Amino acid sequence: MYDAIVLAGGAATRLGGIAKPQLEVDGRTLLDRVVAAVADARRIVVVGPPQPVRGEVVFCREQPPGGGPVAAIAAGVPYTRAEVVVVLAADLPSIAPAVPALLDALPSSGVALLADASGRVNYLAAAWRRRDLLEALAALGDPFGVAARTLAAVVRQVHVPDPAGWGRDCDTWEDLADVRSHPEES
């Protein structure tokens, strides 16, 4: 059993500040797609402003808002209890097949992270041992403005190959148009 934290509070500056989690791909919002990917989680925590979503979730917010992904993870982790915590960005429309792969690859301590065909690691497509996540957060101190790669750097990492592009995010209008033009892959 695992809990999930979905990060849905970013500024979406490359998209003009629009509510990115509410953008649609194939008739479902990005947030709905990510929440559905972790539907079997014991608890799903969405860190970001309350917004429409299908499924039972708990909303919370980092204080102050806009502190970045590690601040958002730190805000969400107190709402989790399971030994394993899946952490996902809300802009990963194709992430569903990656969740079981991340869970299967999770080491006895540390984190499992998706890595694309070029070797680029997606630090917001991860499965963590909760105790290691808590220790990593404590080691960093103030999480405001800290990059997710910095958080993962203090624990053992296992990289999960992602040749299908499950961890591809939608940061730009071009990214979104590409995903929309290939809905069968998402």
Rosetta silent file (secondary structure, phi, psi, omega in degrees, C-alpha in Angstrom):
SEQUENCE: MYDAIVLAGGAATRLGGIAKPQLEVDGRTLLDRVVAAVADARRIVVVGPPQPVRGEVVFCREQPPGGGPVAAIAAGVPYTRAEVVVVLAADLPSIAPAVPALLDALPSSGVALLADASGRVNYLAAAWRRRDLLEALAALGDPFGVAARTLAAVVRQVHVPDPAGWGRDCDTWEDLADVRSHPEES
SCORE:     score description
SCORE:     0.000 S_00000001
   1 L     0.000  145.065 -179.433    0.000    0.000    0.000 S_00000001
   2 E  -141.313  163.020  169.761    1.182    3.498   -0.760 S_00000001
   3 E  -110.605  164.091 -179.373    0.087    7.127   -0.498 S_00000001
   4 E  -132.563  143.389  172.078    0.516    9.691   -3.271 S_00000001
   5 E  -118.507  124.019  178.320    1.420   13.366   -3.406 S_00000001
   6 E  -112.892  122.375 -177.279    0.448   15.210   -6.589 S_00000001
   7 E   -89.647  110.786 -173.484    2.069   18.613   -7.113 S_00000001
   8 L  -132.322   34.124 -176.240   -0.527   20.919   -8.701 S_00000001
   9 L  -125.500   16.306 -178.204    0.403   24.408   -7.576 S_00000001
  10 L   -69.221  164.782 -176.360    3.068   25.619   -9.981 S_00000001
  11 L   -80.456  -17.205  179.932    2.941   29.025  -11.639 S_00000001
  12 L    51.217   45.335 -176.096    2.890   27.648  -15.239 S_00000001
  13 H   -61.753  -35.266  179.865    4.865   30.681  -16.399 S_00000001
  14 H   -72.862   -9.222  176.127    5.676   29.125  -19.793 S_00000001
  15 H  -111.522   18.464  177.332    1.921   28.761  -20.319 S_00000001
  16 L    75.920   19.387  177.190    1.123   32.331  -19.354 S_00000001
  17 L    81.534    9.087  178.924    0.123   31.498  -15.767 S_00000001
  18 L   -64.511  158.655  177.156   -2.929   29.436  -16.728 S_00000001
  19 L   -73.640   83.883 -173.580   -4.206   26.757  -14.315 S_00000001
  20 H   -53.686  -42.088 -178.400   -2.143   24.038  -15.991 S_00000001
  21 H   -60.023  -17.472 -178.726   -3.630   21.077  -14.054 S_00000001
  22 H   -94.057   -2.602  174.672   -7.025   21.944  -15.577 S_00000001
  23 L   -67.398  147.509 -174.313   -5.847   21.735  -19.199 S_00000001
  24 E  -106.839  145.534  170.283   -7.369   18.773  -21.015 S_00000001
  25 E  -131.007  120.452  177.189   -5.930   15.883  -22.978 S_00000001
  26 L    54.208   43.077  173.947   -8.403   13.535  -24.633 S_00000001
  27 L    82.132    2.484  178.079  -11.345   14.850  -22.588 S_00000001
  28 E  -129.433  144.462  178.756   -9.695   14.643  -19.147 S_00000001
  29 E   -69.842  158.542  176.034   -7.750   17.273  -17.245 S_00000001
  30 H   -57.640  -43.090  179.804   -4.067   16.748  -16.585 S_00000001
  31 H   -62.297  -44.679  178.467   -4.847   16.580  -12.859 S_00000001
  32 H   -59.606  -39.974 -179.192   -7.558   13.960  -13.384 S_00000001
  33 H   -63.743  -42.796 -178.901   -5.169   11.834  -15.445 S_00000001
  34 H   -71.235  -42.407  177.280   -2.480   11.903  -12.736 S_00000001
  35 H   -61.279  -40.178  177.508   -4.953   11.266   -9.907 S_00000001
  36 H   -63.493  -31.941 -179.839   -6.349    8.304  -11.886 S_00000001
  37 H   -65.495  -24.694  179.693   -2.784    6.950  -12.241 S_00000001
  38 L  -116.952   27.848 -176.311   -2.589    6.628   -8.439 S_00000001
  39 L   -59.267  -25.155  179.629   -6.245    5.706   -7.849 S_00000001
  40 L   -87.738    5.519  175.373   -5.204    2.629   -5.845 S_00000001
  41 L   -67.066  148.925  176.696   -3.253    4.770   -3.347 S_00000001
  42 L   -64.458  -41.799  178.484   -4.536    4.690    0.215 S_00000001
  43 L  -142.390  139.257  176.846   -4.550    8.503    0.268 S_00000001
  44 E  -117.202  120.494  179.274   -3.981   11.060   -2.496 S_00000001
  45 E  -108.032  122.120  176.598   -2.745   14.491   -1.412 S_00000001
  46 E  -103.672  118.697  178.927   -2.928   17.283   -3.984 S_00000001
  47 E   -97.002  110.909 -176.925   -0.632   20.175   -3.130 S_00000001
  48 L   157.678  179.353 -179.563   -2.038   23.262   -4.777 S_00000001
  49 L   -66.694  147.159  174.542   -5.145   25.409   -4.760 S_00000001
  50 L   -55.846  135.838 -177.183   -8.461   23.574   -4.454 S_00000001
  51 L  -157.357  163.076 -179.068   -9.676   22.826   -7.959 S_00000001
  52 L   -60.029  136.309  177.456  -11.974   20.417   -9.773 S_00000001
  53 L  -157.255  142.430  173.664  -10.750   16.824   -9.698 S_00000001
  54 L   -87.762  128.327  178.995  -12.325   13.395  -10.124 S_00000001
  55 L   113.966  161.182 -179.430  -11.597   11.190   -7.179 S_00000001
  56 L   -87.178  118.731 -179.708  -11.208   11.554   -3.465 S_00000001
  57 L  -135.960  161.819  171.396   -8.230   13.734   -2.597 S_00000001
  58 E  -109.444  127.228  176.606   -6.978   15.886    0.262 S_00000001
  59 E   -96.042  142.882  171.004   -5.898   19.392   -0.749 S_00000001
  60 E  -149.277  174.513 -176.051   -3.148   21.303    1.033 S_00000001
  61 L  -142.924  141.017  172.056   -0.816   24.170    0.203 S_00000001
  62 L   -73.333  152.226 -178.992    2.797   25.044    0.935 S_00000001
  63 L  -123.273  121.196   -4.392    3.246   28.264    2.898 S_00000001
  64 L   -77.492  156.480  177.364    3.897   30.611    1.338 S_00000001
  65 L   -58.692  150.654  178.759    2.550   29.363   -2.005 S_00000001
  66 L    90.995   15.936 -177.608    5.068   29.321   -4.824 S_00000001
  67 L   -80.686   -2.304  178.754    7.882   27.726   -2.838 S_00000001
  68 L    94.388  177.813 -172.572    8.659   25.155   -5.512 S_00000001
  69 H   -65.104  -37.991 -178.168    8.420   21.386   -5.656 S_00000001
  70 H   -71.162  -38.106  174.801   10.336   20.514   -2.485 S_00000001
  71 H   -62.306  -37.946  177.960    8.282   22.985   -0.434 S_00000001
  72 H   -67.533  -42.443  177.057    5.162   21.394   -1.933 S_00000001
  73 H   -61.326  -44.341  179.197    6.374   17.887   -1.088 S_00000001
  74 H   -61.126  -34.885  178.110    7.144   19.040    2.460 S_00000001
  75 H   -71.576  -33.736 -176.732    3.594   20.424    2.734 S_00000001
  76 H   -83.054  -31.545 -172.485    2.038   17.197    1.478 S_00000001
  77 H   -61.553  -31.672  177.967    4.057   14.581    3.361 S_00000001
  78 H   -63.421  -19.108  179.379    2.404   15.184    6.779 S_00000001
  79 H   -86.985   -1.998  179.182   -0.874   13.976    5.235 S_00000001
  80 L   -99.540  156.515  176.846    0.680   10.635    4.293 S_00000001
  81 L  -137.534  -22.285 -176.502    1.063    7.589    6.499 S_00000001
  82 L   -64.584  157.064  179.548    1.955    4.700    4.195 S_00000001
  83 L   -67.357  -23.858 -179.333    5.508    3.347    4.145 S_00000001
  84 E  -119.940  137.771  178.594    5.752    4.267    0.440 S_00000001
  85 E  -127.837  120.620  173.860    4.919    7.667   -1.079 S_00000001
  86 E   -89.911  130.269  179.226    4.571    8.213   -4.819 S_00000001
  87 E  -116.753  122.890 -178.297    5.331   11.821   -5.819 S_00000001
  88 E  -135.338  142.039  169.364    4.072   13.051   -9.185 S_00000001
  89 E   -75.004  151.799 -177.818    3.767   16.390  -10.932 S_00000001
  90 L   -78.517   -2.138 -176.522    0.245   17.150  -12.136 S_00000001
  91 L  -108.859   34.991 -178.600    1.418   17.732  -15.714 S_00000001
  92 L  -114.747   79.487 -171.379    2.330   14.126  -16.580 S_00000001
  93 L   -66.867  -18.251 -176.853   -0.571   12.923  -18.761 S_00000001
  94 L  -108.245   17.193 -168.482    1.031    9.580  -19.671 S_00000001
  95 L   -74.261  -19.555 -171.572    2.320    8.618  -16.216 S_00000001
  96 L   -49.253  -48.626 -179.512   -0.089    5.755  -15.375 S_00000001
  97 L   -66.051  -18.594 -178.565    2.086    2.859  -16.662 S_00000001
  98 H   -77.453  -26.010 -174.977    5.079    4.246  -14.768 S_00000001
  99 H   -60.170  -51.519  177.638    3.511    3.983  -11.313 S_00000001
 100 H   -63.039  -33.543  178.584    3.741    0.173  -11.037 S_00000001
 101 H   -65.130  -42.067  178.020    7.248    0.275  -12.548 S_00000001
 102 H   -64.517  -44.637 -179.922    8.371    2.819   -9.944 S_00000001
 103 H   -63.087  -41.519  179.665    6.817    0.813   -7.113 S_00000001
 104 H   -65.736  -32.140 -176.260    8.425   -2.426   -8.341 S_00000001
 105 H   -88.412   -9.442 -174.668   11.856   -0.775   -8.594 S_00000001
 106 L   -58.787  122.584  178.837   11.744    0.978   -5.208 S_00000001
 107 L   -73.027  170.532 -179.911   14.797   -0.065   -3.174 S_00000001
 108 L   -65.297  -21.459  170.496   14.571   -0.968    0.498 S_00000001
 109 L  -144.074  141.628  177.377   15.822    2.546    1.208 S_00000001
 110 L   112.882 -145.411 -171.845   15.785    5.594   -1.036 S_00000001
 111 E  -142.522  145.805  170.326   13.839    6.564   -4.119 S_00000001
 112 E  -107.502  130.240 -174.932   12.930    5.189   -7.564 S_00000001
 113 E  -128.339  142.975  174.393   12.928    7.838  -10.313 S_00000001
 114 E   -73.704  142.035  174.840   11.978    7.766  -13.987 S_00000001
 115 E  -133.632  124.436 -176.595   14.795    8.379  -16.455 S_00000001
 116 E   -73.232  179.414 -174.745   14.043    8.968  -20.127 S_00000001
 117 L   -60.111  -26.478  178.664   15.882    7.401  -23.056 S_00000001
 118 L   -85.151   -5.278 -178.971   18.528   10.162  -22.963 S_00000001
 119 L    95.056   -1.855  178.505   19.157    9.513  -19.247 S_00000001
 120 L   -69.678  126.155 -177.217   17.417   12.690  -18.030 S_00000001
 121 E   -88.753  135.567  174.052   15.881   11.980  -14.625 S_00000001
 122 E  -101.001  104.471 -176.182   12.385   13.205  -13.783 S_00000001
 123 E   -75.516   -8.864  177.442   12.527   13.954  -10.065 S_00000001
 124 E  -109.120   29.416  169.781    8.758   14.561   -9.993 S_00000001
 125 E  -139.685   84.251 -165.573    7.951   11.032  -11.144 S_00000001
 126 E  -144.281  152.930  168.317    9.127    9.117   -8.113 S_00000001
 127 E  -121.819  125.748 -175.658    8.391    6.473   -5.510 S_00000001
 128 E  -115.688  147.819  161.147    9.957    7.133   -2.104 S_00000001
 129 E   -75.668  125.574 -174.117   10.365    5.225    1.113 S_00000001
 130 H   -57.245  -41.529 -178.305    8.521    7.629    3.429 S_00000001
 131 H   -61.847  -37.654  179.449   11.187    7.437    6.151 S_00000001
 132 H   -72.403  -35.443  175.922   13.879    8.407    3.613 S_00000001
 133 H   -63.484  -45.037  178.325   11.749   11.227    2.257 S_00000001
 134 H   -62.463  -41.814  178.984   11.283   12.594    5.779 S_00000001
 135 H   -65.766  -40.425  179.302   15.026   12.306    6.495 S_00000001
 136 H   -64.921  -42.128  177.394   15.922   14.016    3.207 S_00000001
 137 H   -62.704  -42.792  179.323   13.519   16.869    3.936 S_00000001
 138 H   -63.903  -38.337 -179.105   14.943   17.257    7.443 S_00000001
 139 H   -65.878  -29.810 -178.911   18.510   17.293    6.095 S_00000001
 140 H   -78.786  -25.681 -175.053   17.674   20.165    3.733 S_00000001
 141 L    77.793 -127.255 -177.963   16.136   22.425    6.346 S_00000001
 142 L   -66.592  118.541 -176.905   14.055   25.158    4.706 S_00000001
 143 L   -82.563   -7.482 -175.316   12.520   23.602    1.555 S_00000001
 144 L   -60.219  123.163  176.639   11.544   26.942   -0.033 S_00000001
 145 L    77.643    3.498 -178.608   13.074   27.245   -3.503 S_00000001
 146 L   -81.718  136.743  178.580   14.948   23.923   -3.304 S_00000001
 147 L   -76.251  147.356 -179.365   15.100   21.835   -6.496 S_00000001
 148 H   -61.996  -32.172  179.082   13.720   18.292   -6.417 S_00000001
 149 H   -64.956  -30.786  177.681   17.061   16.899   -7.649 S_00000001
 150 H   -67.564  -39.151  177.188   18.671   18.344   -4.504 S_00000001
 151 H   -62.746  -46.710 -177.824   16.176   16.458   -2.345 S_00000001
 152 H   -70.624  -22.727 -176.452   16.847   13.170   -4.140 S_00000001
 153 L   -65.188  -19.106 -175.908   20.615   13.682   -4.034 S_00000001
 154 L   -92.964    3.996  179.630   20.780   12.835   -0.328 S_00000001
 155 L  -131.015  167.218  175.164   19.340    9.300   -0.682 S_00000001
 156 L   -65.881  134.385 -179.567   20.007    6.151   -2.690 S_00000001
 157 E  -116.486  139.019  169.020   18.498    6.446   -6.173 S_00000001
 158 E  -119.018  126.979 -179.993   17.296    3.765   -8.555 S_00000001
 159 E   -97.716  128.607 -178.974   16.562    4.991  -12.076 S_00000001
 160 E  -100.065  120.589 -179.719   13.663    3.349  -13.891 S_00000001
 161 E   -60.081  139.290 -178.338   14.003    3.371  -17.686 S_00000001
 162 E  -129.280   61.966 -177.732   11.272    5.349  -19.436 S_00000001
 163 L   -68.265  -20.489 -179.002   11.659    4.604  -23.152 S_00000001
 164 L   -86.015   -7.210  179.068    7.918    5.187  -23.756 S_00000001
 165 L    78.567   28.940  178.868    7.999    8.757  -22.393 S_00000001
 166 L   -58.825  -33.495 -175.714    5.635    8.187  -19.449 S_00000001
 167 L   -92.904   13.374  178.764    7.355   10.970  -17.517 S_00000001
 168 L   -71.789  128.265 -177.881    7.149   13.581  -20.242 S_00000001
 169 L   -98.219  169.153  179.262    5.633   16.749  -18.835 S_00000001
 170 L  -112.750   82.537 -178.648    3.545   19.491  -20.422 S_00000001
 171 L   -93.700  -20.396 -177.175    5.482   22.674  -19.695 S_00000001
 172 L  -130.266  166.591  176.285    4.783   24.509  -22.952 S_00000001
 173 H   -62.651  -33.235  177.872    1.940   24.873  -25.441 S_00000001
 174 H   -65.321  -42.741  176.532    4.051   22.816  -27.862 S_00000001
 175 H   -58.008  -47.219 -178.393    4.326   19.977  -25.309 S_00000001
 176 H   -63.932  -43.132  178.773    0.571   20.026  -24.804 S_00000001
 177 H   -62.015  -39.662  178.700   -0.139   20.091  -28.557 S_00000001
 178 H   -63.605  -44.944  178.871    2.183   17.113  -29.065 S_00000001
 179 H   -64.061  -41.762  179.992    0.459   15.083  -26.344 S_00000001
 180 H   -65.185  -29.890 -179.240   -2.973   16.025  -27.712 S_00000001
 181 H   -79.483  -10.206  178.443   -1.938   14.900  -31.195 S_00000001
 182 L  -131.311   56.853 -175.094   -1.004   11.439  -29.854 S_00000001
 183 H   -62.780  -23.316  179.684   -3.734   10.696  -27.267 S_00000001
 184 H   -66.465  -20.457  179.750   -3.297    6.941  -27.719 S_00000001
 185 H   -90.711   -6.958 -176.380    0.142    7.277  -26.083 S_00000001
 186 L  -112.823    0.000    0.000   -1.178    9.128  -23.051 S_00000001
